[in-house]
Amino acid sequence: MIATPRLLLRPWRETDLPHFAALNADVEVRRWWSAGTLSEADSNAQANELQRHIEDNGFGFWAVEAPGVSPFIGFVCLQNESDDMPFAPAVEAGWRLARAYWGRGYAVEAAKAAFKDGFERLGLDEIVAYAVEGNMPSRRVMERLGMRHNPHDDFDHPRRAPNDPFKRHVLYRLRNSG
């Protein structure tokens, strides 16, 4: 578990599943994924995979709780990136929050805590994040985190079809300065 002044990044609980399913069923939350929304069964399967990554690696997609506000607002993660990505091997940061919690600085606060854990406890040299080229909300979070974008690192996602409008991605990096 990782605590910030307003948030708790923690392993997943069974009680998170309905909240996660609602998040994954929100068209606006998932607008940057060409796969669209997820069914409840697919959402539950994904949550189980995310928890397994934490159990296997000691880090991953932490469920994010805002004590006194909500028991589950979304997730923030560090995760091992798959080998088919052009920048692998790497540890990737990511986040997805329920729409009701956008604009409150929660993604940046939680990601900063995850980055600190990654650099200090895990000894990472670098953390990367990527997003669909037009996903300006995620890009702004990356910039607020101090991540740097080099257009030469941008790439076509290898698991997207050639004509997929979400194929082109931007890559941001943050090196461990400590």
Backbone as a chain_set.jsonl record, in Angstrom:
{"seq": "MIATPRLLLRPWRETDLPHFAALNADVEVRRWWSAGTLSEADSNAQANELQRHIEDNGFGFWAVEAPGVSPFIGFVCLQNESDDMPFAPAVEAGWRLARAYWGRGYAVEAAKAAFKDGFERLGLDEIVAYAVEGNMPSRRVMERLGMRHNPHDDFDHPRRAPNDPFKRHVLYRLRNSG", "coords": {"N": [[0.838, -1.192, 0.0], [0.358, 2.278, -0.624], [0.394, 5.497, 0.63], [-0.927, 8.791, 0.303], [-1.45, 12.309, 1.013], [-4.229, 12.519, 0.429], [-5.051, 10.116, -0.651], [-5.176, 6.523, -1.073], [-3.274, 4.003, -2.325], [-3.745, 0.773, -3.144], [-3.969, -2.879, -2.823], [-6.364, -4.745, -4.774], [-9.838, -5.19, -3.969], [-12.659, -7.33, -3.504], [-14.947, -5.779, -3.327], [-14.351, -3.674, -4.982], [-14.958, -4.356, -7.551], [-17.653, -3.812, -8.699], [-17.505, -0.997, -8.891], [-15.301, -0.679, -10.572], [-16.286, -1.935, -12.854], [-18.323, -0.132, -13.531], [-16.774, 2.125, -14.124], [-15.413, 1.144, -16.377], [-17.526, 0.875, -18.098], [-18.2, 3.37, -18.82], [-18.489, 5.497, -21.426], [-17.194, 7.934, -21.906], [-14.974, 7.845, -20.18], [-13.559, 5.795, -21.361], [-12.942, 6.721, -23.873], [-10.559, 6.924, -25.375], [-9.795, 4.417, -26.078], [-9.973, 2.156, -28.582], [-11.361, -0.174, -28.346], [-13.669, 0.299, -27.018], [-16.249, 0.19, -24.511], [-16.179, -2.039, -21.628], [-17.589, -5.222, -20.85], [-19.222, -6.336, -17.818], [-18.219, -8.846, -17.023], [-15.792, -8.98, -18.48], [-14.525, -6.764, -17.383], [-14.275, -7.568, -14.695], [-12.555, -9.745, -15.063], [-10.314, -8.377, -16.002], [-9.668, -6.829, -13.712], [-8.912, -8.897, -11.991], [-6.598, -9.809, -13.318], [-5.019, -7.526, -13.027], [-4.657, -7.459, -10.244], [-3.229, -9.851, -9.959], [-0.816, -9.136, -11.199], [0.225, -7.355, -9.306], [0.555, -9.13, -7.142], [2.438, -10.899, -8.235], [4.626, -9.254, -8.816], [5.0, -7.276, -6.906], [4.263, -4.723, -7.37], [2.068, -2.692, -9.386], [-1.092, -2.216, -10.98], [-2.525, -0.344, -8.885], [-5.443, -0.205, -6.919], [-7.221, 2.768, -6.356], [-8.143, 4.608, -3.613], [-10.071, 7.146, -2.118], [-10.063, 8.139, 0.895], [-12.854, 8.865, 2.942], [-14.107, 10.045, 0.851], [-14.515, 8.279, -1.385], [-14.546, 4.71, -1.692], [-13.336, 3.643, -3.91], [-11.85, 5.067, -6.648], [-10.633, 4.641, -9.016], [-7.729, 3.543, -10.854], [-4.161, 3.565, -10.535], [-0.971, 3.025, -11.866], [2.16, 1.243, -11.974], [3.65, -0.831, -14.259], [5.107, -3.763, -15.691], [6.041, -3.5, -19.0], [4.914, -4.996, -22.035], [6.85, -7.149, -24.179], [6.541, -6.638, -26.894], [6.406, -3.968, -27.384], [7.905, -1.029, -28.783], [9.745, 0.262, -27.135], [10.432, -1.421, -25.128], [12.583, -3.362, -22.962], [10.626, -2.058, -20.273], [9.167, -0.105, -17.613], [5.946, 0.861, -17.249], [3.825, 3.642, -16.597], [0.449, 4.288, -15.686], [-3.014, 5.34, -15.653], [-6.418, 5.52, -14.7], [-9.312, 7.056, -13.973], [-12.541, 7.299, -12.453], [-15.02, 9.331, -13.918], [-16.255, 11.195, -12.2], [-14.23, 11.98, -10.549], [-12.359, 13.392, -11.908], [-10.201, 16.184, -12.625], [-9.403, 16.959, -10.089], [-6.83, 16.637, -9.332], [-6.119, 14.115, -8.536], [-5.055, 12.004, -10.16], [-2.435, 12.881, -10.751], [-1.394, 13.161, -8.139], [-1.562, 10.506, -7.16], [-0.006, 9.146, -9.08], [2.497, 10.387, -8.723], [3.147, 9.375, -6.196], [3.291, 6.638, -6.815], [5.433, 6.725, -8.612], [7.49, 7.576, -6.915], [7.659, 5.342, -5.229], [8.424, 3.476, -7.167], [10.953, 4.446, -8.0], [12.377, 4.616, -5.546], [11.833, 2.281, -3.804], [11.742, 0.145, -5.665], [13.91, 0.684, -7.23], [14.015, 1.615, -9.879], [15.309, 2.849, -12.979], [14.068, 4.358, -14.878], [10.816, 5.495, -15.81], [8.141, 5.062, -18.008], [5.449, 6.46, -19.944], [2.593, 6.25, -22.013], [0.322, 7.352, -24.575], [-2.57, 7.624, -26.686], [-2.067, 9.678, -29.455], [-3.75, 12.015, -29.635], [-4.789, 12.244, -27.073], [-5.068, 14.48, -25.017], [-5.746, 15.059, -22.26], [-4.439, 12.932, -20.783], [-1.835, 13.375, -21.633], [-1.361, 15.88, -20.523], [-1.349, 15.197, -17.804], [0.977, 13.61, -17.763], [2.878, 15.575, -18.353], [2.564, 17.264, -16.131], [3.612, 15.593, -14.257], [6.246, 15.834, -14.718], [7.319, 14.41, -16.774], [8.991, 13.814, -19.879], [8.64, 14.453, -23.338], [9.739, 13.176, -26.382], [9.494, 13.581, -29.712], [10.697, 11.744, -31.45], [10.487, 9.332, -30.19], [7.873, 8.553, -30.487], [5.335, 6.244, -31.587], [3.771, 3.614, -33.522], [1.249, 1.718, -32.222], [1.819, -1.681, -31.639], [-0.24, -3.555, -31.403], [-2.467, -2.628, -32.606], [-4.711, -2.263, -35.345], [-3.735, -1.51, -38.747], [-5.332, 0.587, -39.827], [-6.521, 1.715, -37.628], [-7.737, 4.452, -35.851], [-6.616, 5.055, -33.436], [-4.021, 4.198, -33.42], [-1.527, 5.576, -33.486], [0.815, 6.604, -31.086], [2.106, 8.588, -28.394], [5.128, 8.856, -26.539], [6.274, 9.291, -23.287], [8.88, 10.038, -20.948], [10.448, 9.562, -17.753], [13.272, 9.975, -15.947], [15.091, 8.529, -13.232], [16.137, 10.693, -10.879], [17.355, 10.538, -8.502]], "CA": [[0.0, 0.0, 0.0], [1.042, 3.564, -0.687], [-0.517, 6.554, 1.091], [-0.649, 10.201, 0.042], [-2.34, 13.062, 1.901], [-5.66, 12.34, 0.153], [-5.336, 8.88, -1.368], [-4.566, 5.264, -0.696], [-3.053, 3.073, -3.429], [-3.807, -0.483, -2.402], [-4.417, -4.034, -3.596], [-7.783, -4.788, -5.134], [-10.798, -5.898, -3.113], [-13.876, -7.797, -4.192], [-15.906, -4.669, -3.351], [-13.972, -2.733, -6.043], [-15.385, -4.836, -8.87], [-18.76, -3.056, -9.304], [-17.032, 0.358, -9.217], [-14.426, -0.812, -11.738], [-17.16, -2.224, -13.997], [-18.983, 1.127, -13.905], [-15.753, 2.947, -14.77], [-15.148, 0.57, -17.698], [-18.732, 0.993, -18.923], [-18.391, 4.793, -19.112], [-17.979, 5.799, -22.767], [-16.282, 9.074, -21.837], [-13.736, 7.38, -19.542], [-12.856, 4.893, -22.281], [-12.995, 7.274, -25.234], [-9.276, 6.813, -26.063], [-9.541, 3.015, -26.386], [-10.843, 1.795, -29.704], [-12.16, -1.343, -27.975], [-14.922, 0.747, -26.42], [-16.483, -0.152, -23.109], [-16.024, -3.453, -21.274], [-18.684, -5.864, -20.13], [-18.907, -6.574, -16.414], [-17.372, -10.043, -16.938], [-14.448, -8.612, -18.949], [-13.979, -5.842, -16.393], [-13.873, -8.374, -13.544], [-11.367, -10.506, -15.466], [-9.199, -7.44, -16.043], [-9.298, -6.515, -12.331], [-8.186, -10.055, -11.467], [-5.268, -9.765, -13.925], [-4.281, -6.418, -12.419], [-4.266, -7.892, -8.909], [-2.18, -10.865, -10.116], [0.447, -8.445, -11.482], [0.72, -6.863, -8.015], [0.998, -10.282, -6.363], [3.623, -11.489, -8.861], [5.729, -8.313, -8.984], [5.139, -6.331, -5.8], [3.76, -3.435, -7.834], [1.153, -2.887, -10.496], [-2.239, -1.33, -11.067], [-3.107, -0.209, -7.557], [-6.755, 0.423, -6.77], [-7.062, 4.054, -5.675], [-9.218, 4.952, -2.695], [-10.015, 8.489, -1.542], [-10.744, 7.978, 2.181], [-13.824, 9.904, 3.263], [-14.738, 10.498, -0.4], [-14.981, 7.088, -2.091], [-13.676, 3.557, -1.48], [-12.663, 3.31, -5.172], [-12.016, 6.12, -7.655], [-9.976, 4.204, -10.246], [-6.443, 2.911, -10.597], [-2.907, 4.165, -10.995], [-0.079, 1.877, -11.882], [3.411, 0.959, -12.652], [3.581, -2.229, -14.661], [6.063, -4.192, -16.703], [5.478, -3.384, -20.346], [5.106, -6.206, -22.828], [8.043, -7.145, -25.026], [6.289, -6.231, -28.275], [6.428, -2.513, -27.503], [9.206, -0.631, -29.335], [10.619, 0.822, -26.103], [10.637, -2.454, -24.102], [11.894, -3.526, -21.687], [10.315, -0.801, -19.592], [8.061, -0.072, -16.658], [4.996, 1.876, -17.715], [2.856, 4.234, -15.675], [-0.867, 4.491, -16.281], [-4.065, 5.757, -14.732], [-7.787, 5.652, -15.196], [-10.181, 7.436, -12.861], [-13.946, 7.531, -12.751], [-15.228, 10.719, -14.358], [-16.62, 12.048, -11.057], [-13.023, 12.367, -9.812], [-11.458, 14.129, -12.793], [-10.0, 17.604, -12.352], [-9.108, 17.196, -8.669], [-5.412, 16.38, -9.097], [-5.928, 12.777, -7.993], [-4.17, 11.195, -11.011], [-1.062, 13.344, -10.55], [-1.004, 12.829, -6.768], [-1.355, 9.059, -7.055], [1.124, 8.759, -9.927], [3.737, 10.819, -8.045], [3.428, 8.411, -5.135], [3.718, 5.399, -7.469], [6.776, 6.978, -9.153], [8.419, 7.588, -5.775], [7.815, 3.943, -4.87], [9.19, 2.824, -8.227], [12.347, 4.877, -7.978], [13.029, 4.353, -4.262], [11.75, 0.892, -3.34], [12.032, -0.798, -6.741], [15.194, 1.021, -7.841], [13.897, 1.803, -11.319], [16.078, 3.938, -13.589], [13.193, 5.157, -15.727], [9.408, 5.126, -15.945], [7.572, 5.611, -19.235], [3.991, 6.477, -20.08], [2.221, 6.531, -23.399], [-1.101, 7.604, -24.803], [-2.959, 7.962, -28.054], [-1.528, 11.002, -29.789], [-4.695, 13.096, -29.361], [-5.309, 12.177, -25.705], [-4.448, 15.605, -24.317], [-5.825, 14.96, -20.796], [-3.361, 12.088, -20.272], [-0.56, 14.041, -21.912], [-1.183, 16.939, -19.511], [-0.943, 14.533, -16.562], [2.384, 13.248, -17.933], [3.673, 16.793, -18.255], [2.517, 17.704, -14.729], [4.475, 14.679, -13.523], [7.641, 16.114, -15.077], [7.76, 13.512, -17.829], [9.431, 14.514, -21.094], [8.242, 13.872, -24.615], [10.607, 13.361, -27.535], [8.72, 13.062, -30.85], [11.393, 10.616, -32.078], [10.074, 8.123, -29.484], [6.479, 8.226, -30.788], [5.286, 4.936, -32.243], [2.503, 2.982, -33.861], [1.028, 0.625, -31.267], [1.898, -2.93, -32.406], [-1.446, -4.377, -31.293], [-3.577, -1.911, -33.253], [-4.81, -2.486, -36.788], [-3.127, -0.402, -39.515], [-6.26, 1.702, -40.064], [-7.099, 2.119, -36.352], [-7.435, 5.864, -35.594], [-5.884, 5.144, -32.171], [-2.767, 3.463, -33.585], [-0.348, 6.408, -33.204], [0.987, 6.905, -29.661], [3.237, 9.398, -27.941], [5.823, 8.26, -25.4], [6.897, 10.225, -22.348], [9.834, 9.37, -20.071], [10.957, 10.247, -16.568], [14.455, 9.301, -15.409], [15.303, 8.617, -11.792], [17.156, 11.719, -10.619], [17.85, 10.349, -7.145]], "C": [[0.879, 1.25, 0.0], [0.024, 4.624, -0.292], [0.002, 7.921, 0.66], [-1.55, 10.988, 0.995], [-3.835, 12.809, 1.678], [-6.035, 10.953, -0.339], [-4.635, 7.684, -0.749], [-4.481, 4.405, -1.956], [-2.881, 1.716, -2.78], [-4.144, -1.641, -3.324], [-5.931, -3.986, -3.815], [-8.576, -5.588, -4.115], [-11.987, -6.33, -3.976], [-14.883, -6.657, -4.328], [-15.563, -3.617, -4.403], [-14.601, -3.097, -7.385], [-16.584, -4.075, -9.455], [-18.35, -1.626, -9.7], [-16.16, 0.333, -10.473], [-15.254, -1.1, -12.992], [-17.875, -0.955, -14.46], [-18.004, 2.062, -14.615], [-15.524, 2.458, -16.2], [-16.35, 0.608, -18.628], [-18.998, 2.442, -19.328], [-17.7, 5.139, -20.432], [-16.957, 6.938, -22.72], [-14.952, 8.683, -21.197], [-12.902, 6.582, -20.544], [-12.747, 5.441, -23.703], [-11.7, 7.124, -26.015], [-8.872, 5.376, -26.316], [-10.494, 2.617, -27.495], [-11.716, 0.594, -29.378], [-13.498, -0.944, -27.366], [-15.033, 0.315, -24.967], [-16.295, -1.658, -22.896], [-17.286, -3.964, -20.597], [-18.259, -6.057, -18.679], [-17.97, -7.775, -16.265], [-15.944, -9.725, -17.375], [-13.766, -7.669, -17.971], [-13.482, -6.608, -15.172], [-12.616, -9.188, -13.857], [-10.141, -9.591, -15.505], [-8.742, -7.082, -14.627], [-8.515, -7.669, -11.712], [-6.768, -10.121, -12.035], [-4.411, -8.677, -13.281], [-3.817, -6.796, -11.015], [-3.163, -8.941, -8.982], [-0.826, -10.216, -10.396], [1.049, -7.913, -10.184], [1.289, -8.029, -7.201], [2.303, -10.86, -6.913], [4.839, -10.576, -8.825], [5.957, -7.354, -7.818], [4.743, -4.911, -6.164], [2.819, -3.712, -8.988], [0.08, -1.828, -10.527], [-2.908, -1.297, -9.698], [-4.526, 0.35, -7.662], [-6.53, 1.704, -5.982], [-8.33, 4.357, -4.895], [-8.996, 6.385, -2.233], [-10.772, 8.418, -0.213], [-11.645, 9.174, 2.507], [-14.56, 10.439, 2.047], [-15.349, 9.303, -1.131], [-14.02, 5.929, -1.836], [-12.917, 3.14, -2.742], [-12.923, 4.429, -6.159], [-11.379, 5.747, -8.983], [-8.697, 3.475, -9.919], [-5.319, 3.781, -11.111], [-1.873, 3.063, -10.896], [1.326, 2.18, -12.313], [3.291, -0.503, -13.031], [4.671, -2.517, -15.674], [5.385, -4.124, -18.064], [5.802, -4.637, -21.143], [6.256, -6.03, -23.826], [7.794, -6.666, -26.445], [6.286, -4.713, -28.468], [7.825, -2.06, -27.939], [10.19, -0.087, -28.31], [10.907, -0.181, -24.982], [12.1, -2.904, -24.106], [11.724, -2.179, -20.986], [9.255, -1.047, -18.533], [7.212, 1.131, -17.035], [4.122, 2.361, -16.569], [1.536, 4.4, -16.415], [-1.874, 4.856, -15.216], [-5.392, 5.757, -15.457], [-8.657, 5.923, -13.98], [-11.612, 7.578, -13.344], [-14.148, 9.025, -13.008], [-15.552, 11.672, -13.205], [-15.398, 12.582, -10.312], [-11.985, 13.049, -10.696], [-11.323, 15.571, -12.305], [-9.699, 17.944, -10.903], [-7.638, 16.972, -8.322], [-5.118, 14.992, -8.568], [-4.949, 11.942, -8.831], [-2.72, 11.584, -10.792], [-0.574, 12.953, -9.157], [-0.693, 11.338, -6.628], [-0.153, 8.615, -7.879], [2.447, 9.199, -9.311], [4.125, 9.84, -6.949], [3.905, 7.083, -5.724], [5.13, 5.56, -8.041], [7.809, 6.942, -8.03], [8.7, 6.155, -5.336], [8.677, 3.216, -5.902], [10.662, 3.184, -8.201], [13.056, 4.485, -6.69], [13.012, 2.877, -3.879], [12.18, -0.093, -4.415], [13.354, -0.51, -7.436], [15.151, 1.19, -9.347], [14.764, 2.973, -11.79], [15.182, 4.894, -14.363], [11.779, 4.6, -15.666], [8.909, 5.795, -17.215], [6.054, 5.643, -19.116], [3.693, 6.785, -21.539], [0.716, 6.685, -23.5], [-1.329, 7.787, -26.29], [-2.565, 9.416, -28.293], [-2.464, 12.146, -29.401], [-5.228, 13.14, -27.933], [-4.63, 13.249, -24.847], [-4.63, 15.552, -22.8], [-4.711, 14.096, -20.199], [-2.002, 12.734, -20.502], [-0.304, 15.163, -20.907], [-0.784, 16.348, -18.158], [0.545, 14.181, -16.649], [3.285, 14.474, -17.769], [3.692, 17.323, -16.823], [3.379, 16.818, -13.833], [5.954, 14.917, -13.814], [8.185, 15.196, -16.142], [8.069, 14.324, -19.082], [9.057, 13.715, -22.334], [9.285, 14.202, -25.664], [9.867, 12.766, -28.728], [9.385, 11.882, -31.563], [11.04, 9.29, -31.419], [8.643, 7.703, -29.814], [6.427, 6.98, -31.674], [3.862, 4.559, -32.614], [2.36, 1.756, -32.957], [0.989, -0.696, -32.034], [0.657, -3.808, -32.341], [-2.676, -3.673, -31.848], [-3.542, -2.174, -34.754], [-4.236, -1.28, -37.538], [-4.045, 0.805, -39.703], [-6.939, 2.201, -38.782], [-6.745, 3.581, -36.08], [-6.677, 6.087, -34.281], [-4.536, 4.415, -32.237], [-1.55, 4.282, -33.151], [-0.333, 6.82, -31.736], [2.199, 7.795, -29.437], [3.818, 8.733, -26.704], [6.471, 9.367, -24.577], [7.804, 9.413, -21.424], [10.153, 10.23, -18.86], [12.089, 9.389, -16.01], [14.526, 9.503, -13.902], [16.44, 9.597, -11.541], [17.816, 11.527, -9.267], [19.03, 9.475, -7.071]], "O": [[1.981, 1.265, 0.548], [-1.087, 4.647, -0.821], [1.207, 8.174, 0.654], [-2.343, 10.385, 1.718], [-4.622, 12.875, 2.623], [-7.221, 10.638, -0.438], [-3.655, 7.81, -0.015], [-5.501, 4.114, -2.581], [-1.982, 1.521, -1.962], [-4.555, -1.434, -4.466], [-6.659, -3.275, -3.123], [-8.072, -6.521, -3.49], [-12.262, -5.756, -5.029], [-15.594, -6.574, -5.33], [-16.388, -2.751, -4.694], [-14.756, -2.24, -8.255], [-16.535, -3.717, -10.632], [-18.799, -1.111, -10.724], [-16.266, 1.21, -11.331], [-14.963, -0.573, -14.066], [-18.016, -0.731, -15.662], [-18.365, 2.715, -15.594], [-15.451, 3.263, -17.129], [-16.203, 0.393, -19.831], [-19.922, 2.71, -20.096], [-16.474, 5.08, -20.536], [-15.955, 6.894, -23.433], [-13.902, 9.15, -21.637], [-11.676, 6.691, -20.563], [-12.483, 4.683, -24.636], [-11.739, 7.193, -27.243], [-7.739, 5.116, -26.722], [-11.709, 2.738, -27.341], [-12.714, 0.359, -30.06], [-14.378, -1.792, -27.217], [-14.029, 0.104, -24.286], [-16.257, -2.439, -23.848], [-17.96, -3.235, -19.87], [-17.077, -5.955, -18.351], [-17.031, -7.731, -15.47], [-14.989, -10.146, -16.724], [-12.558, -7.766, -17.754], [-12.394, -6.333, -14.667], [-11.722, -9.306, -13.019], [-9.054, -9.99, -15.088], [-7.539, -7.037, -14.369], [-7.551, -7.437, -10.982], [-5.831, -10.456, -11.31], [-3.225, -8.882, -13.021], [-2.689, -6.481, -10.637], [-2.25, -8.929, -8.155], [0.199, -10.681, -9.896], [2.259, -8.01, -9.982], [2.378, -7.924, -6.638], [3.174, -11.266, -6.144], [5.971, -11.06, -8.807], [6.994, -6.694, -7.751], [4.875, -3.998, -5.35], [2.773, -4.826, -9.51], [0.312, -0.68, -10.147], [-3.76, -2.133, -9.395], [-4.767, 1.286, -8.424], [-5.736, 1.725, -5.042], [-9.435, 4.362, -5.438], [-7.861, 6.792, -1.984], [-11.987, 8.614, -0.187], [-11.248, 10.331, 2.364], [-15.522, 11.196, 2.18], [-16.537, 9.301, -1.456], [-12.808, 6.137, -1.771], [-11.96, 2.37, -2.66], [-14.075, 4.72, -6.481], [-11.559, 6.453, -9.975], [-8.569, 2.863, -8.858], [-5.501, 4.615, -11.998], [-1.891, 2.262, -9.961], [1.63, 3.208, -12.919], [2.876, -1.326, -12.216], [5.101, -1.635, -16.417], [4.281, -4.638, -18.244], [6.845, -5.259, -20.942], [6.577, -4.92, -24.249], [8.746, -6.317, -27.143], [6.174, -4.231, -29.596], [8.822, -2.642, -27.511], [11.38, 0.011, -28.609], [11.553, 0.166, -23.994], [12.773, -2.833, -25.135], [12.566, -1.289, -21.097], [8.547, -2.054, -18.551], [7.696, 2.259, -17.126], [3.733, 1.59, -15.692], [1.515, 4.624, -17.625], [-1.619, 4.699, -14.022], [-5.467, 5.968, -16.667], [-8.725, 5.104, -13.064], [-11.862, 7.932, -14.496], [-13.509, 9.866, -12.376], [-15.158, 12.838, -13.239], [-15.511, 13.527, -9.531], [-10.849, 13.258, -10.269], [-12.222, 16.106, -11.655], [-9.737, 19.116, -10.528], [-7.241, 17.099, -7.164], [-3.983, 14.708, -8.185], [-4.102, 11.246, -8.271], [-1.86, 10.714, -10.66], [0.547, 12.465, -9.012], [0.323, 10.962, -6.044], [0.638, 7.791, -7.421], [3.426, 8.455, -9.371], [5.301, 9.512, -6.793], [4.826, 6.468, -5.188], [5.936, 4.633, -7.964], [8.876, 6.346, -8.179], [9.853, 5.794, -5.098], [9.556, 2.433, -5.544], [11.521, 2.318, -8.363], [14.212, 4.066, -6.726], [14.068, 2.286, -3.652], [12.893, -1.055, -4.13], [13.87, -1.364, -8.158], [16.146, 0.936, -10.027], [14.925, 3.963, -11.077], [15.484, 6.08, -14.492], [11.573, 3.398, -15.495], [9.217, 6.959, -17.472], [5.461, 4.944, -18.294], [4.449, 7.489, -22.209], [-0.047, 6.223, -22.652], [-0.402, 8.067, -27.051], [-2.722, 10.268, -27.418], [-1.998, 13.16, -28.882], [-6.048, 14.002, -27.617], [-3.735, 12.954, -24.056], [-3.718, 15.975, -22.088], [-4.099, 14.489, -19.206], [-1.118, 12.645, -19.65], [0.833, 15.375, -20.486], [0.03, 16.934, -17.443], [1.293, 14.43, -15.703], [4.329, 14.404, -17.121], [4.731, 17.784, -16.352], [3.822, 17.251, -12.769], [6.817, 14.27, -13.22], [9.39, 15.194, -16.398], [7.484, 15.382, -19.314], [9.146, 12.488, -22.37], [9.675, 15.359, -25.824], [9.631, 11.558, -28.756], [8.698, 11.098, -32.217], [11.261, 8.231, -32.008], [8.236, 6.599, -29.454], [7.366, 6.7, -32.42], [2.891, 5.109, -32.094], [3.225, 0.88, -32.929], [0.213, -0.831, -32.98], [0.514, -4.722, -33.153], [-3.805, -4.088, -31.582], [-2.472, -2.29, -35.352], [-4.25, -0.161, -37.023], [-3.566, 1.939, -39.734], [-7.845, 3.03, -38.853], [-5.563, 3.927, -36.077], [-6.157, 7.176, -34.04], [-3.978, 4.058, -31.2], [-0.639, 3.746, -32.52], [-1.326, 7.318, -31.206], [3.175, 7.758, -30.187], [3.095, 8.123, -25.917], [7.128, 10.259, -25.113], [7.533, 8.244, -21.148], [10.132, 11.459, -18.928], [11.889, 8.229, -15.649], [14.077, 10.52, -13.374], [17.577, 9.354, -11.945], [18.735, 12.265, -8.915], [19.55, 9.23, -5.982]]}, "num_chains": 1, "name": "protein.A"}
